[in-house]
Amino acid sequence: MHIYHDSHNTEYRYPFGAAECGAPIDLKIDAPWSYAVDLVLRRDGFPEQVISGEPDNYGVFSWRINAPSDDCLLWYFFVIHYDGLAVCYGNTPAALGGAGQIYRHGETPVPYQISVFHPFSVPEWYSRGTAYSIFPDRFCRSGKTPDCGRHMEEWNTAPYYIRNEDNSIKEWNFWGGDLKGITEKLPYIASLGASIIYLNPIFAARSNHRYDTADYFRIDPLLGTEEDFQKLCAKAKELDIRIILDGVFNHTGVDSKYFREHPDWYIKDGEGIKCWWGVKDLPEVDENNPEFAEMICGKDGVLRYWLRAGASGWRLDVADELPDAFIRAIRKAVKEEDPDAVLIGEVWEDASNKTDYGVRMHFLGGEELDSVMNYTLRDDILAYTNGQISAADFAARQISRMENYPPSAQKGCFNCIGSHDRERLLTLLGSTQAVKFATTLQFALPGVPVIYYGDEAALEGGKDPDNRRTFPWDKEPALFDHFNSLCRLRNASESLKNGALRAFEDRDGKLIIERGIGAETVRFEFEQRTLKCEIIKKNSING
């Protein structure tokens, strides 16, 4: 029997992808006209809804429904009745969307997802930009900031930890990268073509990674002063570069002033305090504590304080472990202080349907994050570059993400494929040719491309701390011209900043990525087996 529905085809689902709250949604399925077809709708906390359909003369069953008035996930599948039997038609088990499948009698169907969201927009300076990610201790040492009595390594020394016998950190060593060093290198970052700098934590802390905050209102003395930060932001803006800070609000350092002065702010675990992932140095904060929330989100709180000092946005560390209400309060504070500031979150999975401790999160519903770090794209790019998935699979995954994410959130995805949390690209991929292939793919796709400091210098590095090597300023950055050409291409192309996406596998097995808007289309042809890539810029949509 011929039964067919394709969620990627607007003939069968309109509009494509996520739907605004209250908006009409048209759904269709092809089935023999003599059959009966029901549409089944589900959402968390509500009873299942079954709506019978009527066929036209061609056996097409149609429904018009209205999206709920609040942000949520709406799930649907079809029940086909024929000859006294009933089977279901739903999404594929991989849940990639598009054409689905028939499930045998008694099988549980995988439903299609519709993300329902409140309309929102992402700041243009952010969505149209290219980011440069810096681990502050390892980027540039100005030599003008006192070392505060901490052990300082020679700049080119390979990163390592000084550990106790139980593998805990005995002593933190530092390489001395600082804010003045970053300020000195702003012309370099601008010449590369980046317009955004994302800084890993810069506030007072015991460690060199500074995810163990001791004082949210004080720059770590080894990095400099608040005046140094203000000068960095001011000089950056002169070069049309914005600064995004790392907000670590799920936990603090065990030696923080807050842990000493406000033990009631922390989550109890039996007779002790719960620690993030069991790390004893990182006691977990109760974000629902009104005093802690006020310190972060209040009129004179942390978020507003550093926006007033010159920052242009925040990235929330482990956002998937923060309560929805707390993230909403963060957004309210950030947008009230600066409507043009950006708020992105660290989420490693599909952020549209992420659950945490059994609770569905609302990251992209329009009242929380602008967007998220796009680690699922990183996984896709590495898998395709390494030959682990086909061009068709890669294309399907991109369309599926666009189906699940609201358009603004997709536009603002923080597309990182190198980071301080993962092995270096060159180490993972094995050659500069493969790095060029992967990063060209990164720049071809919707979202904000992110360059991890040193990738343009062909830095290698395994797992932490090896992936946090110092920038080799004594050498020419081997891949600078490649990254610069990608930045220039993006900066010159409205299609790459704001264009629609087409992704598919052609007859020769090549991955085709097309981005187009108005009279311009940029077409990328990726040939995986030989790691070849060709970029074709067209003057018209029809080529």
C-alpha positions as CSV (number, residue, x, y, z in Angstrom):
1,M,0.0,0.0,0.0
2,H,1.2,3.5,-0.8
3,I,1.4,5.6,2.4
4,Y,3.8,8.5,2.6
5,H,4.5,11.6,4.7
6,D,7.6,13.8,4.5
7,S,8.2,16.3,7.2
8,H,10.9,18.0,5.2
9,N,8.6,18.6,2.3
10,T,6.2,21.6,2.6
11,E,3.7,19.7,0.6
12,Y,3.2,17.5,3.6
13,R,4.0,19.8,6.5
14,Y,3.7,23.5,6.3
15,P,5.5,25.6,7.5
16,F,8.7,23.6,7.6
17,G,10.3,23.0,11.0
18,A,9.5,24.7,14.2
19,A,6.3,26.7,14.6
20,E,5.5,29.9,16.4
21,C,3.1,29.7,19.3
22,G,-0.5,29.7,18.1
23,A,0.4,29.5,14.4
24,P,-1.5,27.2,12.0
25,I,0.2,24.0,10.9
26,D,-0.9,22.0,7.8
27,L,-0.2,18.3,7.8
28,K,-0.8,15.8,5.0
29,I,-0.3,12.1,4.3
30,D,-0.8,10.1,1.1
31,A,-2.9,7.0,1.6
32,P,-5.5,5.0,-0.4
33,W,-8.8,7.0,-0.2
34,S,-10.7,3.9,0.9
35,Y,-8.6,3.8,4.2
36,A,-9.3,5.7,7.3
37,V,-6.5,7.8,8.8
38,D,-6.2,9.4,12.2
39,L,-3.7,12.1,13.3
40,V,-2.4,11.5,16.8
41,L,-1.0,14.5,18.7
42,R,1.0,14.3,21.9
43,R,2.6,16.8,24.3
44,D,4.0,16.5,27.8
45,G,1.4,16.8,30.5
46,F,-1.6,16.7,28.2
47,P,-3.9,13.8,27.1
48,E,-3.3,12.4,23.7
49,Q,-5.5,13.9,21.0
50,V,-6.8,11.9,18.0
51,I,-8.2,13.7,15.0
52,S,-9.8,11.8,12.1
53,G,-9.0,12.9,8.6
54,E,-11.0,13.1,5.3
55,P,-9.4,12.2,2.0
56,D,-9.6,14.2,-1.2
57,N,-10.1,12.4,-4.6
58,Y,-6.5,11.5,-4.7
59,G,-6.3,9.8,-1.3
60,V,-4.5,12.7,0.4
61,F,-5.6,13.2,4.0
62,S,-5.2,16.7,5.4
63,W,-5.4,18.4,8.8
64,R,-5.0,22.0,9.9
65,I,-4.1,22.4,13.5
66,N,-3.0,25.3,15.6
67,A,0.3,25.2,17.6
68,P,-0.2,25.6,21.4
69,S,0.0,29.1,22.8
70,D,3.0,28.2,25.0
71,D,6.4,26.9,24.0
72,C,6.6,23.1,24.0
73,L,7.2,20.1,21.9
74,L,4.3,18.8,19.9
75,W,4.6,15.2,18.7
76,Y,2.6,13.5,16.0
77,F,2.2,10.3,14.0
78,F,-0.6,8.7,12.0
79,V,-2.8,5.6,12.5
80,I,-3.9,3.9,9.3
81,H,-7.1,1.8,9.4
82,Y,-7.7,-0.8,6.8
83,D,-9.4,-4.3,6.5
84,G,-10.1,-4.3,10.3
85,L,-6.4,-3.6,11.1
86,A,-4.5,-0.6,12.3
87,V,-0.9,0.3,11.7
88,C,1.1,3.4,12.5
89,Y,3.1,5.7,10.2
90,G,5.8,7.7,12.0
91,N,9.3,9.0,12.0
92,T,12.3,6.7,11.3
93,P,14.0,5.1,14.4
94,A,16.9,7.5,13.8
95,A,14.3,10.3,14.2
96,L,15.9,12.4,11.4
97,G,12.6,13.6,10.0
98,G,11.7,13.5,6.3
99,A,10.1,10.5,4.9
100,G,8.9,8.1,7.6
101,Q,7.9,4.5,7.8
102,I,5.1,2.1,8.5
103,Y,5.2,0.3,11.9
104,R,3.8,-3.1,12.2
105,H,0.7,-3.8,14.2
106,G,1.6,-3.5,17.9
107,E,4.9,-1.7,17.3
108,T,5.4,1.7,19.0
109,P,5.9,4.4,16.4
110,V,8.6,7.1,16.7
111,P,6.7,10.4,16.5
112,Y,7.6,13.4,14.5
113,Q,8.6,16.5,16.5
114,I,7.4,20.1,16.1
115,S,9.2,22.6,18.3
116,V,6.7,25.4,19.3
117,F,8.4,28.6,20.3
118,H,7.7,32.3,21.2
119,P,9.1,34.5,18.4
120,F,12.6,35.9,19.3
121,S,15.6,37.3,17.5
122,V,19.4,36.9,17.9
123,P,21.6,40.0,17.8
124,E,22.8,40.7,14.3
125,W,26.4,41.5,15.3
126,Y,26.5,38.0,16.7
127,S,24.7,35.9,14.1
128,R,26.6,37.6,11.3
129,G,30.0,37.3,12.9
130,T,32.8,34.8,13.3
131,A,34.1,33.9,16.8
132,Y,37.5,33.3,18.1
133,S,37.7,31.2,21.3
134,I,40.4,31.9,23.8
135,F,41.7,29.9,26.8
136,P,43.1,33.0,28.6
137,D,46.1,31.4,30.4
138,R,47.6,30.1,27.1
139,F,46.9,32.7,24.5
140,C,49.4,35.6,25.0
141,R,51.5,36.7,28.0
142,S,52.1,40.4,27.9
143,G,54.7,40.3,30.7
144,K,53.1,43.4,32.2
145,T,50.9,41.7,34.7
146,P,52.3,40.5,38.1
147,D,52.3,36.8,38.7
148,C,50.8,37.2,42.2
149,G,53.2,34.6,43.6
150,R,51.9,31.7,41.5
151,H,54.2,29.2,39.8
152,M,54.9,30.4,36.3
153,E,55.9,28.0,33.5
154,E,58.1,28.8,30.5
155,W,55.7,29.8,27.7
156,N,56.5,26.9,25.4
157,T,56.4,24.2,28.1
158,A,53.8,21.6,27.3
159,P,50.8,21.7,29.6
160,Y,50.7,19.3,32.5
161,Y,49.1,18.9,35.9
162,I,50.9,18.5,39.3
163,R,48.9,15.7,40.9
164,N,48.7,13.9,44.2
165,E,48.9,10.1,44.4
166,D,45.1,9.9,44.2
167,N,45.2,11.9,40.9
168,S,43.7,15.0,42.5
169,I,45.4,18.3,41.7
170,K,48.2,19.1,44.1
171,E,49.2,22.4,42.7
172,W,48.0,24.6,39.9
173,N,50.7,25.8,37.5
174,F,50.2,28.8,35.2
175,W,51.6,30.0,31.9
176,G,50.6,33.6,32.4
177,G,48.4,34.6,29.5
178,D,46.6,37.8,30.5
179,L,44.1,40.4,29.3
180,K,46.8,42.8,28.2
181,G,48.2,40.1,26.1
182,I,44.8,39.6,24.4
183,T,44.5,43.3,23.9
184,E,47.9,43.4,22.2
185,K,46.8,40.7,19.8
186,L,43.5,42.3,18.8
187,P,44.9,43.5,15.5
188,Y,46.0,39.9,14.8
189,I,42.5,38.6,15.6
190,A,40.9,41.3,13.4
191,S,43.3,40.5,10.5
192,L,42.2,36.8,10.8
193,G,38.6,38.0,10.1
194,A,37.0,37.3,13.5
195,S,34.5,39.7,15.0
196,I,33.7,38.0,18.3
197,I,36.0,36.8,21.1
198,Y,34.7,34.2,23.5
199,L,36.8,34.0,26.7
200,N,36.9,31.0,29.0
201,P,36.4,32.2,32.6
202,I,38.4,35.3,33.7
203,F,37.2,35.7,37.3
204,A,39.3,35.1,40.4
205,A,39.8,31.4,40.9
206,R,42.4,28.9,42.2
207,S,42.8,26.9,39.0
208,N,44.3,27.8,35.6
209,H,41.0,27.0,33.9
210,R,39.0,29.2,36.3
211,Y,35.8,27.2,36.3
212,D,36.1,27.1,40.1
213,T,35.1,30.8,40.7
214,A,36.2,32.4,43.9
215,D,34.7,35.9,43.3
216,Y,32.4,36.8,40.4
217,F,33.1,40.5,40.8
218,R,36.9,40.3,40.5
219,I,39.1,39.7,37.6
220,D,41.7,37.0,38.4
221,P,44.8,39.1,39.4
222,L,47.0,36.9,37.2
223,L,44.9,38.0,34.2
224,G,44.9,41.7,35.2
225,T,42.4,44.2,36.6
226,E,38.9,45.4,35.9
227,E,40.5,48.4,34.1
228,D,42.4,45.9,31.9
229,F,39.1,44.3,31.0
230,Q,37.4,47.6,30.2
231,K,40.3,48.6,28.0
232,L,40.2,45.2,26.2
233,C,36.5,45.6,25.5
234,A,36.9,49.3,24.4
235,K,39.9,48.5,22.1
236,A,38.0,45.5,20.7
237,K,34.9,47.5,19.8
238,E,37.2,50.0,17.9
239,L,38.0,47.0,15.7
240,D,34.3,45.9,15.5
241,I,35.1,42.9,17.8
242,R,32.7,42.0,20.7
243,I,33.6,40.1,23.9
244,I,31.5,37.2,25.2
245,L,32.1,36.0,28.8
246,D,31.8,32.6,30.3
247,G,29.2,32.4,33.1
248,V,29.9,29.5,35.5
249,F,26.8,29.6,37.8
250,N,26.2,25.9,38.4
251,H,29.1,25.6,40.9
252,T,31.9,27.6,42.5
253,G,35.3,26.8,43.8
254,V,35.5,25.1,47.2
255,D,37.7,28.1,48.3
256,S,35.3,30.7,47.1
257,K,34.0,33.5,49.4
258,Y,30.5,32.3,48.7
259,F,31.2,28.8,50.0
260,R,32.7,30.3,53.2
261,E,30.1,32.9,53.8
262,H,26.9,31.4,52.4
263,P,27.0,27.6,52.9
264,D,23.1,27.7,52.7
265,W,23.5,28.5,49.0
266,Y,24.7,25.0,48.2
267,I,23.0,21.7,47.5
268,K,23.1,19.3,50.4
269,D,24.2,15.7,49.8
270,G,23.6,13.7,53.0
271,E,25.8,15.4,55.6
272,G,27.9,17.1,53.0
273,I,27.6,19.3,49.9
274,K,26.9,17.9,46.4
275,C,29.8,18.5,44.1
276,W,29.7,18.8,40.3
277,W,30.3,15.4,38.8
278,G,31.9,14.4,42.1
279,V,34.8,16.9,41.7
280,K,35.5,17.9,45.3
281,D,36.8,21.3,44.3
282,L,33.4,22.3,42.7
283,P,30.5,22.4,45.2
284,E,27.1,22.8,43.4
285,V,25.0,25.9,44.0
286,D,21.3,25.8,44.5
287,E,20.3,28.2,41.7
288,N,16.8,28.4,43.2
289,N,18.2,30.1,46.3
290,P,16.8,33.7,46.0
291,E,19.9,35.3,47.5
292,F,22.2,33.6,45.0
293,A,19.8,34.3,42.1
294,E,19.7,38.0,43.1
295,M,23.5,38.1,43.2
296,I,23.7,36.8,39.6
297,C,20.6,38.4,38.1
298,G,19.8,41.4,40.2
299,K,20.0,45.1,39.3
300,D,23.6,45.2,40.5
301,G,24.2,41.5,39.9
302,V,27.1,39.8,38.1
303,L,25.4,39.7,34.7
304,R,24.7,43.4,34.5
305,Y,28.0,44.4,36.2
306,W,30.2,43.0,33.4
307,L,27.9,44.1,30.6
308,R,28.3,47.6,31.9
309,A,32.0,47.0,32.0
310,G,32.0,46.3,28.3
311,A,31.0,42.7,27.6
312,S,28.5,42.0,24.9
313,G,27.1,38.7,26.1
314,W,27.4,35.6,28.1
315,R,27.9,31.9,27.5
316,L,26.4,29.7,30.2
317,D,28.6,26.9,31.4
318,V,26.7,23.5,31.7
319,A,23.4,25.2,30.8
320,D,21.7,21.9,30.7
321,E,22.2,21.6,34.5
322,L,20.6,25.0,35.2
323,P,16.9,25.2,36.1
324,D,14.6,26.7,33.4
325,A,13.4,29.4,35.9
326,F,17.0,30.5,36.5
327,I,17.9,30.7,32.8
328,R,14.7,32.8,32.3
329,A,15.9,35.1,35.0
330,I,19.3,35.3,33.4
331,R,17.8,36.2,30.0
332,K,15.6,38.9,31.6
333,A,18.6,40.5,33.3
334,V,20.8,40.3,30.2
335,K,18.2,41.7,27.8
336,E,17.0,44.4,30.2
337,E,20.6,45.6,30.6
338,D,21.4,45.4,26.9
339,P,18.8,44.2,24.4
340,D,21.6,43.7,21.9
341,A,23.6,41.3,24.2
342,V,23.7,37.6,23.4
343,L,23.0,34.6,25.6
344,I,24.2,31.2,24.5
345,G,24.4,27.9,26.5
346,E,26.6,24.9,26.7
347,V,24.4,22.0,25.6
348,W,26.0,18.9,24.1
349,E,22.9,17.2,22.6
350,D,19.9,18.3,20.5
351,A,18.9,21.4,22.6
352,S,15.3,21.3,21.3
353,N,14.3,18.1,23.0
354,K,16.9,17.9,25.8
355,T,15.8,16.4,29.1
356,D,17.6,16.8,32.4
357,Y,16.8,14.5,35.3
358,G,13.6,13.5,33.5
359,V,12.5,17.1,33.0
360,R,12.1,18.5,29.5
361,M,14.1,21.8,29.1
362,H,12.9,24.9,27.3
363,F,16.2,26.3,26.1
364,L,15.0,27.4,22.6
365,G,11.4,28.3,23.4
366,G,12.0,32.0,23.1
367,E,12.2,32.9,26.8
368,E,15.6,31.4,27.7
369,L,18.7,31.1,25.4
370,D,19.4,32.8,22.1
371,S,21.1,29.6,21.0
372,V,23.6,26.9,22.0
373,M,27.0,25.5,21.4
374,N,26.5,23.3,18.4
375,Y,28.4,20.1,19.5
376,T,26.0,17.9,17.5
377,L,27.3,19.7,14.3
378,R,30.9,19.0,15.6
379,D,30.1,15.3,15.8
380,D,28.6,15.4,12.3
381,I,31.6,17.1,10.7
382,L,34.1,14.9,12.4
383,A,32.1,11.7,11.4
384,Y,31.8,12.8,7.8
385,T,35.4,13.9,7.4
386,N,36.6,10.6,8.9
387,G,34.4,8.6,6.5
388,Q,32.1,7.3,9.3
389,I,28.9,8.6,7.7
390,S,27.8,9.1,4.1
391,A,27.0,12.5,2.4
392,A,23.3,11.6,2.5
393,D,23.5,10.9,6.3
394,F,25.3,14.1,6.9
395,A,22.8,16.1,4.9
396,A,19.9,14.5,6.6
397,R,21.3,15.4,10.0
398,Q,21.6,19.1,9.1
399,I,18.0,19.3,7.8
400,S,16.8,17.5,10.9
401,R,18.5,20.1,13.1
402,M,17.0,22.9,11.1
403,E,13.6,21.2,11.5
404,N,13.9,21.0,15.3
405,Y,15.5,24.4,16.0
406,P,13.6,27.7,15.7
407,P,15.1,29.7,12.8
408,S,16.8,32.3,15.1
409,A,18.3,29.7,17.3
410,Q,19.7,27.9,14.2
411,K,21.1,31.2,12.9
412,G,22.8,31.7,16.2
413,C,24.2,28.3,16.8
414,F,27.8,28.6,18.2
415,N,29.4,26.2,15.7
416,C,32.5,25.1,17.5
417,I,34.5,22.0,16.3
418,G,37.6,22.8,18.3
419,S,37.4,23.7,22.0
420,H,39.2,23.5,25.4
421,D,37.1,20.5,26.3
422,R,38.1,18.2,23.3
423,E,41.2,17.0,21.5
424,R,42.6,19.4,18.9
425,L,41.3,19.1,15.3
426,L,44.7,18.3,13.8
427,T,45.3,15.5,16.3
428,L,41.8,14.1,15.7
429,L,41.9,14.4,11.9
430,G,45.6,13.6,11.3
431,S,46.4,16.2,8.5
432,T,46.1,19.8,7.7
433,Q,44.2,18.8,4.5
434,A,41.5,17.2,6.7
435,V,41.4,20.2,9.0
436,K,40.9,22.4,5.9
437,F,38.1,20.1,4.7
438,A,36.3,20.1,8.1
439,T,36.5,23.8,8.7
440,T,35.3,24.7,5.2
441,L,32.3,22.5,6.0
442,Q,31.9,24.3,9.3
443,F,31.9,27.7,7.6
444,A,29.5,26.5,4.9
445,L,26.6,25.7,7.3
446,P,24.2,28.0,9.2
447,G,25.3,29.4,12.5
448,V,28.3,31.3,13.9
449,P,31.6,29.6,13.0
450,V,34.1,29.4,15.9
451,I,37.9,29.2,15.6
452,Y,39.6,27.7,18.7
453,Y,42.8,29.7,19.3
454,G,45.8,28.0,17.8
455,D,43.9,25.9,15.2
456,E,45.1,28.4,12.6
457,A,48.6,27.8,13.9
458,A,48.2,24.0,13.3
459,L,48.5,23.3,17.1
460,E,48.1,19.7,18.0
461,G,46.9,18.3,21.4
462,G,45.2,15.4,22.9
463,K,42.9,15.4,25.9
464,D,43.0,18.0,28.6
465,P,45.5,19.6,29.4
466,D,47.3,18.9,26.1
467,N,44.5,20.6,24.1
468,R,45.3,23.8,25.9
469,R,48.9,24.4,24.7
470,T,50.3,27.9,24.5
471,F,50.0,29.8,21.2
472,P,53.3,29.6,19.3
473,W,53.9,33.2,18.6
474,D,57.4,32.5,17.6
475,K,56.2,30.7,14.4
476,E,54.1,31.7,11.4
477,P,50.6,30.3,11.9
478,A,50.6,27.6,9.2
479,L,46.8,27.7,8.5
480,F,46.3,31.4,8.9
481,D,45.6,32.0,5.1
482,H,43.1,29.1,5.1
483,F,41.1,30.5,8.0
484,N,41.4,34.0,6.8
485,S,40.0,33.0,3.4
486,L,37.0,31.4,5.1
487,C,36.4,34.5,7.2
488,R,36.7,36.7,4.1
489,L,34.3,34.5,2.2
490,R,31.7,34.6,5.0
491,N,32.1,38.3,5.6
492,A,31.6,39.1,1.9
493,S,28.6,36.8,1.4
494,E,25.1,37.5,2.6
495,S,24.2,33.9,1.8
496,L,26.6,32.5,4.3
497,K,25.4,34.8,7.0
498,N,21.7,34.7,6.4
499,G,20.9,32.3,3.5
500,A,18.7,29.3,3.3
501,L,20.3,25.9,3.3
502,R,20.1,23.0,0.8
503,A,22.1,19.9,1.6
504,F,22.1,16.6,-0.3
505,E,24.2,13.9,-1.9
506,D,24.5,14.1,-5.7
507,R,24.7,11.3,-8.1
508,D,28.5,11.1,-7.8
509,G,28.3,10.7,-4.0
510,K,29.5,14.3,-3.3
511,L,28.0,16.3,-0.5
512,I,26.4,19.4,-1.9
513,I,25.8,22.4,0.4
514,E,24.1,25.4,-1.1
515,R,23.4,28.7,0.8
516,G,21.3,31.2,-1.0
517,I,19.5,34.5,-0.5
518,G,18.2,37.0,-3.0
519,A,20.2,36.8,-6.2
520,E,23.2,35.1,-4.6
521,T,24.0,31.4,-4.0
522,V,27.2,29.9,-2.7
523,R,27.6,26.2,-3.6
524,F,30.1,23.9,-1.9
525,E,31.0,20.5,-3.3
526,F,32.7,18.1,-0.8
527,E,34.3,14.9,-2.0
528,Q,34.9,12.9,1.1
529,R,37.1,10.1,-0.3
530,T,39.8,12.4,-1.6
531,L,39.1,15.3,0.9
532,K,38.5,17.7,-2.0
533,C,36.3,20.8,-1.7
534,E,35.2,23.2,-4.4
535,I,33.4,26.5,-3.7
536,I,31.3,28.0,-6.4
537,K,29.8,31.4,-6.0
538,K,26.8,32.1,-8.2
539,N,25.2,35.4,-9.0
540,S,21.7,34.1,-9.1
541,I,19.6,31.4,-7.4
542,N,19.2,29.5,-10.6
543,G,22.8,29.7,-11.4
